[in-house]
Amino acid sequence: MRSRLQTCSCKKAWLEGIVNALCHRSYNLQGNCIYIKHFDDRIEISNSGPLPAQVTVENIRSERYARNPRIARVLSDMGYVRELNEGVPRIFESMEKSMLARPIYTDSNDTVALLLKNKVTNHEMVISEKVMQKIENGWLALNETQRKIISYLFENHNATIVELSKNIKISRQALRSYLNIFCEFDILERLSDKQRDINARYVFKKS
């Protein structure tokens, strides 16, 4: 089931990336095409830019702008766009649902590029099937905070208690208790030899 859900969410992210490239291409720039490059571990989509003045690679998830509103409207009427100016947030959401790395946008040399990473067996961010099975089997029994911890690690691949506390908004003491439980069930492992190390990083167990 997870593989089918991941594939479905990934396809949504790929489609949104292509549609966004069509919507936001600088058509006044001649000689450049929209490029879609498919590799084993990633898809790269690039088109003529640059980004509009108020949009940056840092705020692209939240900033709204339509470079070509008529094209966006046509794509919306054809069913390729559900809501105007919501494509980029959906790309991020789709990748998160697929438990894949955060989308990477770059803007250089009048070209905007989107990188969507995939999982391959030798990728450093791959989570073992054994660990994934444990997470799937116990997901419904997890409380909201435990799910947030797992989701944060899916997206960022490792974290300290300080980072988790800051992003999930709960005390370090409560976090430590949850993390210890995950470690006891061989879902996570703690990368530190010190008993009390605030900089210890937690990662998904490799095997």
ZAMARKOL-652627 format. One record per residue (C-alpha): residue number from 1; residue in one letter; x, y, z. Coordinates in steps of 0.001 Angstrom, whole numbers. Example, Ala and Ser with C-alpha at 12.3 -4.5 7.8 and 13.67 -1.06 7.14 Angstrom:
2
KEMI, 1, A, 12300, -4500, 7800
KEMI, 2, S, 13670, -1060, 7140
END
This chain:
207
KEMI, 1, M, 0, 0, 0
KEMI, 2, R, 2773, 2446, 901
KEMI, 3, S, 4441, 2021, -2497
KEMI, 4, R, 1203, 2802, -4325
KEMI, 5, L, 578, 5865, -2131
KEMI, 6, Q, 4149, 7076, -2610
KEMI, 7, T, 3912, 6652, -6384
KEMI, 8, C, 582, 8507, -6500
KEMI, 9, S, 1909, 11426, -4436
KEMI, 10, C, 5149, 11534, -6430
KEMI, 11, K, 3254, 11729, -9704
KEMI, 12, K, 1252, 14644, -8334
KEMI, 13, A, 4479, 16467, -7474
KEMI, 14, W, 5921, 15740, -10936
KEMI, 15, L, 2768, 16964, -12680
KEMI, 16, E, 2602, 20110, -10534
KEMI, 17, G, 6258, 20827, -11333
KEMI, 18, I, 5641, 20569, -15078
KEMI, 19, V, 2440, 22626, -14927
KEMI, 20, N, 4228, 25315, -12899
KEMI, 21, A, 6991, 25443, -15471
KEMI, 22, L, 4394, 26050, -18194
KEMI, 23, C, 2563, 28669, -16109
KEMI, 24, H, 5552, 30680, -14990
KEMI, 25, R, 7957, 30483, -17919
KEMI, 26, S, 9251, 33799, -19271
KEMI, 27, Y, 7916, 33460, -22802
KEMI, 28, N, 9577, 36705, -23860
KEMI, 29, L, 12932, 34929, -23616
KEMI, 30, Q, 13524, 33174, -26908
KEMI, 31, G, 15611, 30073, -27558
KEMI, 32, N, 15075, 28380, -24192
KEMI, 33, C, 12888, 25340, -23702
KEMI, 34, I, 11369, 23680, -20653
KEMI, 35, Y, 13666, 20773, -19809
KEMI, 36, I, 12559, 17660, -17932
KEMI, 37, K, 15430, 15351, -17004
KEMI, 38, H, 14628, 11969, -15470
KEMI, 39, F, 17360, 10170, -13496
KEMI, 40, D, 17234, 7075, -11292
KEMI, 41, D, 17222, 9140, -8102
KEMI, 42, R, 15647, 12445, -9155
KEMI, 43, I, 13687, 14509, -11662
KEMI, 44, E, 14925, 17951, -12714
KEMI, 45, I, 12549, 20474, -14289
KEMI, 46, S, 13984, 23759, -15544
KEMI, 47, N, 12575, 26681, -17484
KEMI, 48, S, 13283, 30284, -18406
KEMI, 49, G, 13243, 32661, -15457
KEMI, 50, P, 14244, 34446, -13401
KEMI, 51, L, 11826, 34402, -10475
KEMI, 52, P, 9682, 37543, -10045
KEMI, 53, A, 11173, 40225, -7799
KEMI, 54, Q, 9126, 39360, -4704
KEMI, 55, V, 9618, 35588, -5042
KEMI, 56, T, 12805, 33858, -3881
KEMI, 57, V, 13831, 30227, -3472
KEMI, 58, E, 13433, 30792, 283
KEMI, 59, N, 9821, 32047, 211
KEMI, 60, I, 8575, 30279, -2930
KEMI, 61, R, 6354, 27953, -897
KEMI, 62, S, 4330, 30808, 595
KEMI, 63, E, 4639, 33686, -1897
KEMI, 64, R, 1883, 33919, -4515
KEMI, 65, Y, 2474, 35203, -8049
KEMI, 66, A, 1182, 34375, -11540
KEMI, 67, R, 3572, 35403, -14306
KEMI, 68, N, 1121, 34283, -17016
KEMI, 69, P, -2397, 34489, -15508
KEMI, 70, R, -4172, 33671, -18777
KEMI, 71, I, -2213, 30442, -19207
KEMI, 72, A, -2845, 29609, -15562
KEMI, 73, R, -6570, 30198, -16046
KEMI, 74, V, -6697, 27947, -19135
KEMI, 75, L, -4861, 25163, -17310
KEMI, 76, S, -7254, 25593, -14399
KEMI, 77, D, -10277, 25355, -16703
KEMI, 78, M, -8783, 22196, -18263
KEMI, 79, G, -8410, 20609, -14841
KEMI, 80, Y, -4605, 20643, -14654
KEMI, 81, V, -4660, 23309, -11933
KEMI, 82, R, -7065, 22910, -9007
KEMI, 83, E, -6551, 26394, -7547
KEMI, 84, L, -4558, 29276, -8953
KEMI, 85, N, -1250, 30042, -7203
KEMI, 86, E, -1381, 26820, -5147
KEMI, 87, G, 941, 24649, -7254
KEMI, 88, V, 4169, 25053, -5297
KEMI, 89, P, 2576, 24316, -1888
KEMI, 90, R, 1075, 21142, -3394
KEMI, 91, I, 4506, 20055, -4644
KEMI, 92, F, 5874, 20340, -1107
KEMI, 93, E, 2834, 18568, 347
KEMI, 94, S, 3033, 15729, -2181
KEMI, 95, M, 6709, 15117, -1456
KEMI, 96, E, 6033, 15171, 2288
KEMI, 97, K, 3224, 12637, 1894
KEMI, 98, S, 5592, 10455, -126
KEMI, 99, M, 8138, 10688, 2725
KEMI, 100, L, 10709, 12072, 295
KEMI, 101, A, 13184, 14929, 530
KEMI, 102, R, 12064, 18549, 405
KEMI, 103, P, 11843, 19992, -3153
KEMI, 104, I, 14874, 22089, -4081
KEMI, 105, Y, 14451, 25258, -6159
KEMI, 106, T, 17355, 27165, -7685
KEMI, 107, D, 17376, 30443, -9601
KEMI, 108, S, 20510, 31237, -11582
KEMI, 109, N, 21496, 32439, -15051
KEMI, 110, D, 17889, 33347, -15903
KEMI, 111, T, 16795, 29776, -15288
KEMI, 112, V, 14552, 28424, -12539
KEMI, 113, A, 15071, 24746, -11755
KEMI, 114, L, 13161, 22308, -9550
KEMI, 115, L, 14802, 19165, -8175
KEMI, 116, L, 12570, 16343, -6901
KEMI, 117, K, 14526, 13517, -5291
KEMI, 118, N, 13464, 9897, -5229
KEMI, 119, K, 14526, 6928, -3100
KEMI, 120, V, 17004, 4424, -4460
KEMI, 121, T, 18624, 1603, -2537
KEMI, 122, N, 22022, 3248, -2202
KEMI, 123, H, 20683, 6690, -1313
KEMI, 124, E, 21784, 8003, 2073
KEMI, 125, M, 18210, 9044, 2931
KEMI, 126, V, 16642, 5645, 2284
KEMI, 127, I, 14776, 4142, 5229
KEMI, 128, S, 15033, 369, 5529
KEMI, 129, E, 11976, -1711, 4723
KEMI, 130, K, 12153, -3235, 8206
KEMI, 131, V, 11905, 181, 9861
KEMI, 132, M, 9204, 1346, 7438
KEMI, 133, Q, 7150, -1755, 8234
KEMI, 134, K, 7359, -1018, 11961
KEMI, 135, I, 6261, 2571, 11388
KEMI, 136, E, 3356, 1525, 9170
KEMI, 137, N, 2150, -1172, 11548
KEMI, 138, G, 2220, 1158, 14545
KEMI, 139, W, 1186, 4439, 12900
KEMI, 140, L, -2430, 4413, 14067
KEMI, 141, A, -1326, 3834, 17653
KEMI, 142, L, 984, 6869, 17668
KEMI, 143, N, -195, 10129, 19189
KEMI, 144, E, 11, 13456, 17359
KEMI, 145, T, 3417, 14378, 18804
KEMI, 146, Q, 4944, 11010, 17910
KEMI, 147, R, 3696, 11380, 14355
KEMI, 148, K, 5193, 14867, 14151
KEMI, 149, I, 8562, 13479, 15263
KEMI, 150, I, 8501, 10775, 12591
KEMI, 151, S, 7298, 13222, 9921
KEMI, 152, Y, 10027, 15725, 10790
KEMI, 153, L, 12676, 13019, 10489
KEMI, 154, F, 11212, 11809, 7202
KEMI, 155, E, 11692, 15308, 5797
KEMI, 156, N, 14991, 16256, 7449
KEMI, 157, H, 16556, 12781, 7912
KEMI, 158, N, 18165, 13606, 11262
KEMI, 159, A, 17641, 15987, 14173
KEMI, 160, T, 18709, 16893, 17682
KEMI, 161, I, 16362, 17279, 20623
KEMI, 162, V, 16844, 21052, 20393
KEMI, 163, E, 15793, 21097, 16719
KEMI, 164, L, 12793, 18865, 17346
KEMI, 165, S, 11685, 20898, 20361
KEMI, 166, K, 11894, 24122, 18378
KEMI, 167, N, 9925, 22802, 15400
KEMI, 168, I, 7379, 20575, 17151
KEMI, 169, K, 6828, 22946, 20079
KEMI, 170, I, 7051, 20516, 23004
KEMI, 171, S, 9440, 20236, 25936
KEMI, 172, R, 12793, 18516, 25617
KEMI, 173, Q, 11914, 16213, 28484
KEMI, 174, A, 8805, 14930, 26704
KEMI, 175, L, 10751, 14585, 23463
KEMI, 176, R, 13478, 12569, 25142
KEMI, 177, S, 10863, 10139, 26439
KEMI, 178, Y, 9338, 9635, 22976
KEMI, 179, L, 12744, 9303, 21320
KEMI, 180, N, 13813, 6680, 23847
KEMI, 181, I, 10704, 4660, 23012
KEMI, 182, F, 11479, 4823, 19292
KEMI, 183, C, 15050, 3726, 19996
KEMI, 184, E, 13861, 809, 22143
KEMI, 185, F, 11703, -401, 19239
KEMI, 186, D, 14661, -81, 16819
KEMI, 187, I, 12994, 2633, 14763
KEMI, 188, L, 15516, 5347, 15611
KEMI, 189, E, 19085, 5357, 16807
KEMI, 190, R, 20952, 7969, 18796
KEMI, 191, L, 24306, 9040, 17363
KEMI, 192, S, 26333, 9863, 20455
KEMI, 193, D, 28379, 7986, 23043
KEMI, 194, K, 27600, 10521, 25763
KEMI, 195, Q, 24704, 9823, 28103
KEMI, 196, R, 23602, 13459, 28237
KEMI, 197, D, 24487, 15054, 24916
KEMI, 198, I, 22234, 17890, 23777
KEMI, 199, N, 23862, 17697, 20330
KEMI, 200, A, 23157, 13988, 19863
KEMI, 201, R, 21471, 13380, 16543
KEMI, 202, Y, 18601, 10964, 16010
KEMI, 203, V, 18249, 9090, 12727
KEMI, 204, F, 16229, 6177, 11414
KEMI, 205, K, 17897, 2875, 12232
KEMI, 206, K, 19671, 1468, 9199
KEMI, 207, S, 18785, -2191, 9762
END
